[in-house]
Amino acid sequence: MVIGYLVLFMLMMWLGQSVCQYCIKSQRQTLAYLWMMLVLIIQGVIIYIFVEQLVLDVNNILQSFYHEN
């Protein structure tokens, strides 16, 4: 699951860079800025979901060692 989040994050980085380079070459700087904003928002959501899943997994591991009766 962790690998999936990392691959998705890297894919978004690559996609954002390639589209922005195309937009800048074709003199569409406003579109490039909007695209980068969208990519950064999507990456933020990916990081948020990744950290949330990581916290749940660590919590489950710790509960197996420190369970209360």
CHARMM internal coordinates of N, CA and C (Angstrom, degrees):
IC EDIT
DIST 1 N 1 CA 1.4451
DIST 1 CA 1 C 1.5297
ANGL 1 N 1 CA 1 C 110.69
DIST 1 C 2 N 1.3208
ANGL 1 CA 1 C 2 N 115.84
DIHE 1 N 1 CA 1 C 2 N -40.44
DIST 2 N 2 CA 1.4623
ANGL 1 C 2 N 2 CA 120.28
DIHE 1 CA 1 C 2 N 2 CA 179.52
DIST 2 CA 2 C 1.5246
ANGL 2 N 2 CA 2 C 109.95
DIHE 1 C 2 N 2 CA 2 C -63.39
DIST 2 C 3 N 1.3249
ANGL 2 CA 2 C 3 N 116.09
DIHE 2 N 2 CA 2 C 3 N -41.15
DIST 3 N 3 CA 1.4649
ANGL 2 C 3 N 3 CA 120.21
DIHE 2 CA 2 C 3 N 3 CA 179.85
DIST 3 CA 3 C 1.5316
ANGL 3 N 3 CA 3 C 110.13
DIHE 2 C 3 N 3 CA 3 C -61.82
DIST 3 C 4 N 1.3148
ANGL 3 CA 3 C 4 N 117.00
DIHE 3 N 3 CA 3 C 4 N -37.92
DIST 4 N 4 CA 1.4667
ANGL 3 C 4 N 4 CA 120.77
DIHE 3 CA 3 C 4 N 4 CA 178.21
DIST 4 CA 4 C 1.5198
ANGL 4 N 4 CA 4 C 112.39
DIHE 3 C 4 N 4 CA 4 C -60.93
DIST 4 C 5 N 1.3328
ANGL 4 CA 4 C 5 N 116.63
DIHE 4 N 4 CA 4 C 5 N -43.33
DIST 5 N 5 CA 1.4632
ANGL 4 C 5 N 5 CA 119.81
DIHE 4 CA 4 C 5 N 5 CA 178.42
DIST 5 CA 5 C 1.5251
ANGL 5 N 5 CA 5 C 111.02
DIHE 4 C 5 N 5 CA 5 C -65.26
DIST 5 C 6 N 1.3237
ANGL 5 CA 5 C 6 N 116.77
DIHE 5 N 5 CA 5 C 6 N -41.17
DIST 6 N 6 CA 1.4599
ANGL 5 C 6 N 6 CA 119.64
DIHE 5 CA 5 C 6 N 6 CA -179.87
DIST 6 CA 6 C 1.5226
ANGL 6 N 6 CA 6 C 111.55
DIHE 5 C 6 N 6 CA 6 C -66.91
DIST 6 C 7 N 1.3273
ANGL 6 CA 6 C 7 N 116.78
DIHE 6 N 6 CA 6 C 7 N -40.59
DIST 7 N 7 CA 1.4636
ANGL 6 C 7 N 7 CA 120.14
DIHE 6 CA 6 C 7 N 7 CA 177.91
DIST 7 CA 7 C 1.5252
ANGL 7 N 7 CA 7 C 110.37
DIHE 6 C 7 N 7 CA 7 C -64.87
DIST 7 C 8 N 1.3116
ANGL 7 CA 7 C 8 N 117.34
DIHE 7 N 7 CA 7 C 8 N -42.39
DIST 8 N 8 CA 1.4611
ANGL 7 C 8 N 8 CA 121.09
DIHE 7 CA 7 C 8 N 8 CA 178.30
DIST 8 CA 8 C 1.5257
ANGL 8 N 8 CA 8 C 111.18
DIHE 7 C 8 N 8 CA 8 C -63.32
DIST 8 C 9 N 1.3274
ANGL 8 CA 8 C 9 N 117.10
DIHE 8 N 8 CA 8 C 9 N -40.41
DIST 9 N 9 CA 1.4609
ANGL 8 C 9 N 9 CA 121.36
DIHE 8 CA 8 C 9 N 9 CA 178.28
DIST 9 CA 9 C 1.5258
ANGL 9 N 9 CA 9 C 110.59
DIHE 8 C 9 N 9 CA 9 C -63.75
DIST 9 C 10 N 1.3370
ANGL 9 CA 9 C 10 N 116.59
DIHE 9 N 9 CA 9 C 10 N -44.99
DIST 10 N 10 CA 1.4656
ANGL 9 C 10 N 10 CA 120.59
DIHE 9 CA 9 C 10 N 10 CA 179.49
DIST 10 CA 10 C 1.5309
ANGL 10 N 10 CA 10 C 110.95
DIHE 9 C 10 N 10 CA 10 C -65.98
DIST 10 C 11 N 1.3194
ANGL 10 CA 10 C 11 N 117.16
DIHE 10 N 10 CA 10 C 11 N -37.70
DIST 11 N 11 CA 1.4611
ANGL 10 C 11 N 11 CA 120.84
DIHE 10 CA 10 C 11 N 11 CA 177.57
DIST 11 CA 11 C 1.5238
ANGL 11 N 11 CA 11 C 110.79
DIHE 10 C 11 N 11 CA 11 C -62.82
DIST 11 C 12 N 1.3142
ANGL 11 CA 11 C 12 N 116.88
DIHE 11 N 11 CA 11 C 12 N -41.55
DIST 12 N 12 CA 1.4642
ANGL 11 C 12 N 12 CA 120.02
DIHE 11 CA 11 C 12 N 12 CA 178.21
DIST 12 CA 12 C 1.5278
ANGL 12 N 12 CA 12 C 111.19
DIHE 11 C 12 N 12 CA 12 C -66.07
DIST 12 C 13 N 1.3374
ANGL 12 CA 12 C 13 N 116.99
DIHE 12 N 12 CA 12 C 13 N -37.74
DIST 13 N 13 CA 1.4644
ANGL 12 C 13 N 13 CA 119.64
DIHE 12 CA 12 C 13 N 13 CA 176.82
DIST 13 CA 13 C 1.5268
ANGL 13 N 13 CA 13 C 110.59
DIHE 12 C 13 N 13 CA 13 C -62.56
DIST 13 C 14 N 1.3288
ANGL 13 CA 13 C 14 N 116.48
DIHE 13 N 13 CA 13 C 14 N -45.60
DIST 14 N 14 CA 1.4596
ANGL 13 C 14 N 14 CA 120.79
DIHE 13 CA 13 C 14 N 14 CA -179.09
DIST 14 CA 14 C 1.5247
ANGL 14 N 14 CA 14 C 111.05
DIHE 13 C 14 N 14 CA 14 C -64.99
DIST 14 C 15 N 1.3330
ANGL 14 CA 14 C 15 N 116.66
DIHE 14 N 14 CA 14 C 15 N -45.17
DIST 15 N 15 CA 1.4591
ANGL 14 C 15 N 15 CA 121.13
DIHE 14 CA 14 C 15 N 15 CA -179.68
DIST 15 CA 15 C 1.5284
ANGL 15 N 15 CA 15 C 110.81
DIHE 14 C 15 N 15 CA 15 C -62.76
DIST 15 C 16 N 1.3165
ANGL 15 CA 15 C 16 N 116.53
DIHE 15 N 15 CA 15 C 16 N -43.39
DIST 16 N 16 CA 1.4606
ANGL 15 C 16 N 16 CA 120.19
DIHE 15 CA 15 C 16 N 16 CA 178.84
DIST 16 CA 16 C 1.5142
ANGL 16 N 16 CA 16 C 112.27
DIHE 15 C 16 N 16 CA 16 C -62.11
DIST 16 C 17 N 1.3232
ANGL 16 CA 16 C 17 N 116.75
DIHE 16 N 16 CA 16 C 17 N -42.56
DIST 17 N 17 CA 1.4582
ANGL 16 C 17 N 17 CA 120.45
DIHE 16 CA 16 C 17 N 17 CA -179.45
DIST 17 CA 17 C 1.5228
ANGL 17 N 17 CA 17 C 111.19
DIHE 16 C 17 N 17 CA 17 C -66.45
DIST 17 C 18 N 1.3163
ANGL 17 CA 17 C 18 N 117.64
DIHE 17 N 17 CA 17 C 18 N -44.93
DIST 18 N 18 CA 1.4647
ANGL 17 C 18 N 18 CA 119.82
DIHE 17 CA 17 C 18 N 18 CA -177.21
DIST 18 CA 18 C 1.5276
ANGL 18 N 18 CA 18 C 111.71
DIHE 17 C 18 N 18 CA 18 C -67.21
DIST 18 C 19 N 1.3266
ANGL 18 CA 18 C 19 N 117.87
DIHE 18 N 18 CA 18 C 19 N -41.74
DIST 19 N 19 CA 1.4670
ANGL 18 C 19 N 19 CA 120.12
DIHE 18 CA 18 C 19 N 19 CA 179.53
DIST 19 CA 19 C 1.5237
ANGL 19 N 19 CA 19 C 110.30
DIHE 18 C 19 N 19 CA 19 C -67.97
DIST 19 C 20 N 1.3196
ANGL 19 CA 19 C 20 N 117.74
DIHE 19 N 19 CA 19 C 20 N -40.07
DIST 20 N 20 CA 1.4690
ANGL 19 C 20 N 20 CA 119.98
DIHE 19 CA 19 C 20 N 20 CA 179.83
DIST 20 CA 20 C 1.5239
ANGL 20 N 20 CA 20 C 111.49
DIHE 19 C 20 N 20 CA 20 C -66.47
DIST 20 C 21 N 1.3196
ANGL 20 CA 20 C 21 N 117.34
DIHE 20 N 20 CA 20 C 21 N -38.86
DIST 21 N 21 CA 1.4654
ANGL 20 C 21 N 21 CA 119.23
DIHE 20 CA 20 C 21 N 21 CA 176.62
DIST 21 CA 21 C 1.5213
ANGL 21 N 21 CA 21 C 110.85
DIHE 20 C 21 N 21 CA 21 C -62.64
DIST 21 C 22 N 1.3288
ANGL 21 CA 21 C 22 N 117.04
DIHE 21 N 21 CA 21 C 22 N -40.83
DIST 22 N 22 CA 1.4646
ANGL 21 C 22 N 22 CA 120.68
DIHE 21 CA 21 C 22 N 22 CA 177.25
DIST 22 CA 22 C 1.5264
ANGL 22 N 22 CA 22 C 110.86
DIHE 21 C 22 N 22 CA 22 C -63.52
DIST 22 C 23 N 1.3302
ANGL 22 CA 22 C 23 N 116.90
DIHE 22 N 22 CA 22 C 23 N -43.60
DIST 23 N 23 CA 1.4650
ANGL 22 C 23 N 23 CA 120.62
DIHE 22 CA 22 C 23 N 23 CA -178.87
DIST 23 CA 23 C 1.5199
ANGL 23 N 23 CA 23 C 111.35
DIHE 22 C 23 N 23 CA 23 C -65.25
DIST 23 C 24 N 1.3136
ANGL 23 CA 23 C 24 N 117.46
DIHE 23 N 23 CA 23 C 24 N -39.37
DIST 24 N 24 CA 1.4662
ANGL 23 C 24 N 24 CA 120.25
DIHE 23 CA 23 C 24 N 24 CA -179.29
DIST 24 CA 24 C 1.5242
ANGL 24 N 24 CA 24 C 110.49
DIHE 23 C 24 N 24 CA 24 C -70.00
DIST 24 C 25 N 1.3374
ANGL 24 CA 24 C 25 N 117.47
DIHE 24 N 24 CA 24 C 25 N -38.49
DIST 25 N 25 CA 1.4645
ANGL 24 C 25 N 25 CA 120.24
DIHE 24 CA 24 C 25 N 25 CA 177.82
DIST 25 CA 25 C 1.5195
ANGL 25 N 25 CA 25 C 111.52
DIHE 24 C 25 N 25 CA 25 C -63.99
DIST 25 C 26 N 1.3146
ANGL 25 CA 25 C 26 N 117.58
DIHE 25 N 25 CA 25 C 26 N -33.03
DIST 26 N 26 CA 1.4644
ANGL 25 C 26 N 26 CA 120.67
DIHE 25 CA 25 C 26 N 26 CA -179.26
DIST 26 CA 26 C 1.5327
ANGL 26 N 26 CA 26 C 112.00
DIHE 25 C 26 N 26 CA 26 C -94.90
DIST 26 C 27 N 1.3264
ANGL 26 CA 26 C 27 N 117.10
DIHE 26 N 26 CA 26 C 27 N 19.18
DIST 27 N 27 CA 1.4709
ANGL 26 C 27 N 27 CA 123.85
DIHE 26 CA 26 C 27 N 27 CA 175.17
DIST 27 CA 27 C 1.5261
ANGL 27 N 27 CA 27 C 112.95
DIHE 26 C 27 N 27 CA 27 C 60.25
DIST 27 C 28 N 1.3091
ANGL 27 CA 27 C 28 N 116.93
DIHE 27 N 27 CA 27 C 28 N 38.06
DIST 28 N 28 CA 1.4681
ANGL 27 C 28 N 28 CA 121.67
DIHE 27 CA 27 C 28 N 28 CA 176.58
DIST 28 CA 28 C 1.5285
ANGL 28 N 28 CA 28 C 108.70
DIHE 27 C 28 N 28 CA 28 C -115.40
DIST 28 C 29 N 1.3138
ANGL 28 CA 28 C 29 N 115.66
DIHE 28 N 28 CA 28 C 29 N 67.57
DIST 29 N 29 CA 1.4594
ANGL 28 C 29 N 29 CA 120.29
DIHE 28 CA 28 C 29 N 29 CA -175.27
DIST 29 CA 29 C 1.5235
ANGL 29 N 29 CA 29 C 112.05
DIHE 28 C 29 N 29 CA 29 C -67.72
DIST 29 C 30 N 1.3165
ANGL 29 CA 29 C 30 N 117.71
DIHE 29 N 29 CA 29 C 30 N -36.23
DIST 30 N 30 CA 1.4665
ANGL 29 C 30 N 30 CA 120.23
DIHE 29 CA 29 C 30 N 30 CA 179.20
DIST 30 CA 30 C 1.5201
ANGL 30 N 30 CA 30 C 110.69
DIHE 29 C 30 N 30 CA 30 C -63.71
DIST 30 C 31 N 1.3238
ANGL 30 CA 30 C 31 N 116.71
DIHE 30 N 30 CA 30 C 31 N -42.20
DIST 31 N 31 CA 1.4567
ANGL 30 C 31 N 31 CA 120.79
DIHE 30 CA 30 C 31 N 31 CA 177.38
DIST 31 CA 31 C 1.5267
ANGL 31 N 31 CA 31 C 110.64
DIHE 30 C 31 N 31 CA 31 C -64.60
DIST 31 C 32 N 1.3260
ANGL 31 CA 31 C 32 N 116.47
DIHE 31 N 31 CA 31 C 32 N -37.14
DIST 32 N 32 CA 1.4660
ANGL 31 C 32 N 32 CA 120.12
DIHE 31 CA 31 C 32 N 32 CA 177.86
DIST 32 CA 32 C 1.5270
ANGL 32 N 32 CA 32 C 110.74
DIHE 31 C 32 N 32 CA 32 C -64.08
DIST 32 C 33 N 1.3325
ANGL 32 CA 32 C 33 N 117.86
DIHE 32 N 32 CA 32 C 33 N -42.32
DIST 33 N 33 CA 1.4644
ANGL 32 C 33 N 33 CA 120.84
DIHE 32 CA 32 C 33 N 33 CA 178.07
DIST 33 CA 33 C 1.5291
ANGL 33 N 33 CA 33 C 111.45
DIHE 32 C 33 N 33 CA 33 C -64.45
DIST 33 C 34 N 1.3285
ANGL 33 CA 33 C 34 N 116.41
DIHE 33 N 33 CA 33 C 34 N -42.83
DIST 34 N 34 CA 1.4647
ANGL 33 C 34 N 34 CA 119.71
DIHE 33 CA 33 C 34 N 34 CA 178.59
DIST 34 CA 34 C 1.5250
ANGL 34 N 34 CA 34 C 111.09
DIHE 33 C 34 N 34 CA 34 C -64.28
DIST 34 C 35 N 1.3242
ANGL 34 CA 34 C 35 N 116.51
DIHE 34 N 34 CA 34 C 35 N -41.17
DIST 35 N 35 CA 1.4624
ANGL 34 C 35 N 35 CA 120.25
DIHE 34 CA 34 C 35 N 35 CA 179.23
DIST 35 CA 35 C 1.5244
ANGL 35 N 35 CA 35 C 110.64
DIHE 34 C 35 N 35 CA 35 C -63.72
DIST 35 C 36 N 1.3320
ANGL 35 CA 35 C 36 N 116.83
DIHE 35 N 35 CA 35 C 36 N -42.56
DIST 36 N 36 CA 1.4672
ANGL 35 C 36 N 36 CA 119.43
DIHE 35 CA 35 C 36 N 36 CA 179.74
DIST 36 CA 36 C 1.5236
ANGL 36 N 36 CA 36 C 111.27
DIHE 35 C 36 N 36 CA 36 C -66.16
DIST 36 C 37 N 1.3170
ANGL 36 CA 36 C 37 N 117.28
DIHE 36 N 36 CA 36 C 37 N -36.08
DIST 37 N 37 CA 1.4656
ANGL 36 C 37 N 37 CA 119.55
DIHE 36 CA 36 C 37 N 37 CA 175.87
DIST 37 CA 37 C 1.5267
ANGL 37 N 37 CA 37 C 110.28
DIHE 36 C 37 N 37 CA 37 C -62.23
DIST 37 C 38 N 1.3274
ANGL 37 CA 37 C 38 N 117.03
DIHE 37 N 37 CA 37 C 38 N -43.63
DIST 38 N 38 CA 1.4582
ANGL 37 C 38 N 38 CA 121.30
DIHE 37 CA 37 C 38 N 38 CA 178.68
DIST 38 CA 38 C 1.5260
ANGL 38 N 38 CA 38 C 110.97
DIHE 37 C 38 N 38 CA 38 C -63.12
DIST 38 C 39 N 1.3234
ANGL 38 CA 38 C 39 N 116.89
DIHE 38 N 38 CA 38 C 39 N -43.59
DIST 39 N 39 CA 1.4676
ANGL 38 C 39 N 39 CA 120.88
DIHE 38 CA 38 C 39 N 39 CA 179.48
DIST 39 CA 39 C 1.5239
ANGL 39 N 39 CA 39 C 110.45
DIHE 38 C 39 N 39 CA 39 C -63.49
DIST 39 C 40 N 1.3239
ANGL 39 CA 39 C 40 N 117.86
DIHE 39 N 39 CA 39 C 40 N -42.18
DIST 40 N 40 CA 1.4634
ANGL 39 C 40 N 40 CA 120.85
DIHE 39 CA 39 C 40 N 40 CA 179.64
DIST 40 CA 40 C 1.5253
ANGL 40 N 40 CA 40 C 111.61
DIHE 39 C 40 N 40 CA 40 C -65.41
DIST 40 C 41 N 1.3230
ANGL 40 CA 40 C 41 N 117.15
DIHE 40 N 40 CA 40 C 41 N -37.49
DIST 41 N 41 CA 1.4674
ANGL 40 C 41 N 41 CA 119.91
DIHE 40 CA 40 C 41 N 41 CA 177.11
DIST 41 CA 41 C 1.5197
ANGL 41 N 41 CA 41 C 110.24
DIHE 40 C 41 N 41 CA 41 C -65.60
DIST 41 C 42 N 1.3342
ANGL 41 CA 41 C 42 N 117.12
DIHE 41 N 41 CA 41 C 42 N -44.55
DIST 42 N 42 CA 1.4659
ANGL 41 C 42 N 42 CA 120.55
DIHE 41 CA 41 C 42 N 42 CA 178.85
DIST 42 CA 42 C 1.5215
ANGL 42 N 42 CA 42 C 110.61
DIHE 41 C 42 N 42 CA 42 C -63.01
DIST 42 C 43 N 1.3335
ANGL 42 CA 42 C 43 N 117.37
DIHE 42 N 42 CA 42 C 43 N -41.28
DIST 43 N 43 CA 1.4630
ANGL 42 C 43 N 43 CA 120.19
DIHE 42 CA 42 C 43 N 43 CA 177.78
DIST 43 CA 43 C 1.5220
ANGL 43 N 43 CA 43 C 111.22
DIHE 42 C 43 N 43 CA 43 C -64.51
DIST 43 C 44 N 1.3197
ANGL 43 CA 43 C 44 N 117.39
DIHE 43 N 43 CA 43 C 44 N -37.33
DIST 44 N 44 CA 1.4595
ANGL 43 C 44 N 44 CA 120.26
DIHE 43 CA 43 C 44 N 44 CA 176.18
DIST 44 CA 44 C 1.5165
ANGL 44 N 44 CA 44 C 112.06
DIHE 43 C 44 N 44 CA 44 C -62.30
DIST 44 C 45 N 1.3219
ANGL 44 CA 44 C 45 N 116.48
DIHE 44 N 44 CA 44 C 45 N -40.50
DIST 45 N 45 CA 1.4667
ANGL 44 C 45 N 45 CA 120.46
DIHE 44 CA 44 C 45 N 45 CA 177.47
DIST 45 CA 45 C 1.5224
ANGL 45 N 45 CA 45 C 110.38
DIHE 44 C 45 N 45 CA 45 C -65.76
DIST 45 C 46 N 1.3245
ANGL 45 CA 45 C 46 N 117.13
DIHE 45 N 45 CA 45 C 46 N -41.50
DIST 46 N 46 CA 1.4684
ANGL 45 C 46 N 46 CA 120.76
DIHE 45 CA 45 C 46 N 46 CA 178.26
DIST 46 CA 46 C 1.5216
ANGL 46 N 46 CA 46 C 110.43
DIHE 45 C 46 N 46 CA 46 C -61.41
DIST 46 C 47 N 1.3282
ANGL 46 CA 46 C 47 N 117.24
DIHE 46 N 46 CA 46 C 47 N -44.35
DIST 47 N 47 CA 1.4649
ANGL 46 C 47 N 47 CA 120.80
DIHE 46 CA 46 C 47 N 47 CA 179.36
DIST 47 CA 47 C 1.5242
ANGL 47 N 47 CA 47 C 110.45
DIHE 46 C 47 N 47 CA 47 C -64.72
DIST 47 C 48 N 1.3338
ANGL 47 CA 47 C 48 N 117.34
DIHE 47 N 47 CA 47 C 48 N -41.47
DIST 48 N 48 CA 1.4654
ANGL 47 C 48 N 48 CA 120.89
DIHE 47 CA 47 C 48 N 48 CA 179.19
DIST 48 CA 48 C 1.5267
ANGL 48 N 48 CA 48 C 110.99
DIHE 47 C 48 N 48 CA 48 C -60.57
DIST 48 C 49 N 1.3239
ANGL 48 CA 48 C 49 N 116.97
DIHE 48 N 48 CA 48 C 49 N -47.00
DIST 49 N 49 CA 1.4676
ANGL 48 C 49 N 49 CA 120.68
DIHE 48 CA 48 C 49 N 49 CA -179.83
DIST 49 CA 49 C 1.5222
ANGL 49 N 49 CA 49 C 110.40
DIHE 48 C 49 N 49 CA 49 C -65.92
DIST 49 C 50 N 1.3370
ANGL 49 CA 49 C 50 N 117.24
DIHE 49 N 49 CA 49 C 50 N -38.91
DIST 50 N 50 CA 1.4611
ANGL 49 C 50 N 50 CA 121.34
DIHE 49 CA 49 C 50 N 50 CA 178.91
DIST 50 CA 50 C 1.5258
ANGL 50 N 50 CA 50 C 111.06
DIHE 49 C 50 N 50 CA 50 C -62.40
DIST 50 C 51 N 1.3229
ANGL 50 CA 50 C 51 N 116.92
DIHE 50 N 50 CA 50 C 51 N -46.79
DIST 51 N 51 CA 1.4632
ANGL 50 C 51 N 51 CA 120.46
DIHE 50 CA 50 C 51 N 51 CA -179.43
DIST 51 CA 51 C 1.5224
ANGL 51 N 51 CA 51 C 110.49
DIHE 50 C 51 N 51 CA 51 C -66.51
DIST 51 C 52 N 1.3247
ANGL 51 CA 51 C 52 N 117.20
DIHE 51 N 51 CA 51 C 52 N -38.76
DIST 52 N 52 CA 1.4612
ANGL 51 C 52 N 52 CA 120.45
DIHE 51 CA 51 C 52 N 52 CA 177.76
DIST 52 CA 52 C 1.5344
ANGL 52 N 52 CA 52 C 110.82
DIHE 51 C 52 N 52 CA 52 C -61.14
DIST 52 C 53 N 1.3265
ANGL 52 CA 52 C 53 N 116.68
DIHE 52 N 52 CA 52 C 53 N -44.43
DIST 53 N 53 CA 1.4640
ANGL 52 C 53 N 53 CA 120.68
DIHE 52 CA 52 C 53 N 53 CA 178.56
DIST 53 CA 53 C 1.5266
ANGL 53 N 53 CA 53 C 110.86
DIHE 52 C 53 N 53 CA 53 C -66.28
DIST 53 C 54 N 1.3240
ANGL 53 CA 53 C 54 N 116.52
DIHE 53 N 53 CA 53 C 54 N -38.21
DIST 54 N 54 CA 1.4615
ANGL 53 C 54 N 54 CA 120.69
DIHE 53 CA 53 C 54 N 54 CA 179.17
DIST 54 CA 54 C 1.5244
ANGL 54 N 54 CA 54 C 111.10
DIHE 53 C 54 N 54 CA 54 C -64.54
DIST 54 C 55 N 1.3241
ANGL 54 CA 54 C 55 N 117.32
DIHE 54 N 54 CA 54 C 55 N -41.49
DIST 55 N 55 CA 1.4630
ANGL 54 C 55 N 55 CA 121.19
DIHE 54 CA 54 C 55 N 55 CA 178.45
DIST 55 CA 55 C 1.5233
ANGL 55 N 55 CA 55 C 110.63
DIHE 54 C 55 N 55 CA 55 C -63.92
DIST 55 C 56 N 1.3268
ANGL 55 CA 55 C 56 N 117.14
DIHE 55 N 55 CA 55 C 56 N -42.24
DIST 56 N 56 CA 1.4628
ANGL 55 C 56 N 56 CA 119.95
DIHE 55 CA 55 C 56 N 56 CA 178.36
DIST 56 CA 56 C 1.5291
ANGL 56 N 56 CA 56 C 111.54
DIHE 55 C 56 N 56 CA 56 C -63.35
DIST 56 C 57 N 1.3283
ANGL 56 CA 56 C 57 N 116.80
DIHE 56 N 56 CA 56 C 57 N -41.43
DIST 57 N 57 CA 1.4642
ANGL 56 C 57 N 57 CA 120.09
DIHE 56 CA 56 C 57 N 57 CA 179.60
DIST 57 CA 57 C 1.5258
ANGL 57 N 57 CA 57 C 111.70
DIHE 56 C 57 N 57 CA 57 C -66.01
DIST 57 C 58 N 1.3326
ANGL 57 CA 57 C 58 N 116.91
DIHE 57 N 57 CA 57 C 58 N -43.47
DIST 58 N 58 CA 1.4657
ANGL 57 C 58 N 58 CA 120.44
DIHE 57 CA 57 C 58 N 58 CA 178.84
DIST 58 CA 58 C 1.5216
ANGL 58 N 58 CA 58 C 109.91
DIHE 57 C 58 N 58 CA 58 C -65.53
DIST 58 C 59 N 1.3213
ANGL 58 CA 58 C 59 N 117.35
DIHE 58 N 58 CA 58 C 59 N -38.90
DIST 59 N 59 CA 1.4601
ANGL 58 C 59 N 59 CA 121.43
DIHE 58 CA 58 C 59 N 59 CA 178.02
DIST 59 CA 59 C 1.5267
ANGL 59 N 59 CA 59 C 110.82
DIHE 58 C 59 N 59 CA 59 C -61.66
DIST 59 C 60 N 1.3215
ANGL 59 CA 59 C 60 N 117.28
DIHE 59 N 59 CA 59 C 60 N -43.15
DIST 60 N 60 CA 1.4627
ANGL 59 C 60 N 60 CA 120.66
DIHE 59 CA 59 C 60 N 60 CA 178.02
DIST 60 CA 60 C 1.5253
ANGL 60 N 60 CA 60 C 111.87
DIHE 59 C 60 N 60 CA 60 C -63.92
DIST 60 C 61 N 1.3184
ANGL 60 CA 60 C 61 N 116.75
DIHE 60 N 60 CA 60 C 61 N -39.81
DIST 61 N 61 CA 1.4682
ANGL 60 C 61 N 61 CA 120.29
DIHE 60 CA 60 C 61 N 61 CA 178.48
DIST 61 CA 61 C 1.5229
ANGL 61 N 61 CA 61 C 110.44
DIHE 60 C 61 N 61 CA 61 C -65.13
DIST 61 C 62 N 1.3222
ANGL 61 CA 61 C 62 N 116.71
DIHE 61 N 61 CA 61 C 62 N -45.11
DIST 62 N 62 CA 1.4615
ANGL 61 C 62 N 62 CA 119.69
DIHE 61 CA 61 C 62 N 62 CA -179.24
DIST 62 CA 62 C 1.5224
ANGL 62 N 62 CA 62 C 111.93
DIHE 61 C 62 N 62 CA 62 C -67.38
DIST 62 C 63 N 1.3113
ANGL 62 CA 62 C 63 N 118.07
DIHE 62 N 62 CA 62 C 63 N -33.92
DIST 63 N 63 CA 1.4632
ANGL 62 C 63 N 63 CA 120.35
DIHE 62 CA 62 C 63 N 63 CA 177.87
DIST 63 CA 63 C 1.5197
ANGL 63 N 63 CA 63 C 111.52
DIHE 62 C 63 N 63 CA 63 C -65.74
DIST 63 C 64 N 1.3059
ANGL 63 CA 63 C 64 N 117.46
DIHE 63 N 63 CA 63 C 64 N -28.96
DIST 64 N 64 CA 1.4672
ANGL 63 C 64 N 64 CA 118.83
DIHE 63 CA 63 C 64 N 64 CA 178.60
DIST 64 CA 64 C 1.5287
ANGL 64 N 64 CA 64 C 111.22
DIHE 63 C 64 N 64 CA 64 C -70.23
DIST 64 C 65 N 1.3157
ANGL 64 CA 64 C 65 N 118.12
DIHE 64 N 64 CA 64 C 65 N -25.62
DIST 65 N 65 CA 1.4619
ANGL 64 C 65 N 65 CA 121.04
DIHE 64 CA 64 C 65 N 65 CA 177.83
DIST 65 CA 65 C 1.5252
ANGL 65 N 65 CA 65 C 112.65
DIHE 64 C 65 N 65 CA 65 C -90.90
DIST 65 C 66 N 1.3209
ANGL 65 CA 65 C 66 N 116.99
DIHE 65 N 65 CA 65 C 66 N -33.88
DIST 66 N 66 CA 1.4610
ANGL 65 C 66 N 66 CA 121.38
DIHE 65 CA 65 C 66 N 66 CA -174.41
DIST 66 CA 66 C 1.5189
ANGL 66 N 66 CA 66 C 110.76
DIHE 65 C 66 N 66 CA 66 C -120.20
DIST 66 C 67 N 1.2945
ANGL 66 CA 66 C 67 N 117.68
DIHE 66 N 66 CA 66 C 67 N 58.16
DIST 67 N 67 CA 1.4582
ANGL 66 C 67 N 67 CA 120.44
DIHE 66 CA 66 C 67 N 67 CA 179.21
DIST 67 CA 67 C 1.5294
ANGL 67 N 67 CA 67 C 109.80
DIHE 66 C 67 N 67 CA 67 C -87.46
DIST 67 C 68 N 1.3271
ANGL 67 CA 67 C 68 N 114.26
DIHE 67 N 67 CA 67 C 68 N 144.36
DIST 68 N 68 CA 1.4602
ANGL 67 C 68 N 68 CA 120.01
DIHE 67 CA 67 C 68 N 68 CA 179.25
DIST 68 CA 68 C 1.5198
ANGL 68 N 68 CA 68 C 109.02
DIHE 67 C 68 N 68 CA 68 C -101.00
DIST 68 C 69 N 1.3321
ANGL 68 CA 68 C 69 N 116.18
DIHE 68 N 68 CA 68 C 69 N 146.17
DIST 69 N 69 CA 1.4708
ANGL 68 C 69 N 69 CA 120.74
DIHE 68 CA 68 C 69 N 69 CA 179.87
DIST 69 CA 69 C 1.5041
ANGL 69 N 69 CA 69 C 110.79
DIHE 68 C 69 N 69 CA 69 C -91.84
END
COOR INIT
IC SEED 1 N 1 CA 1 C
IC BUILD
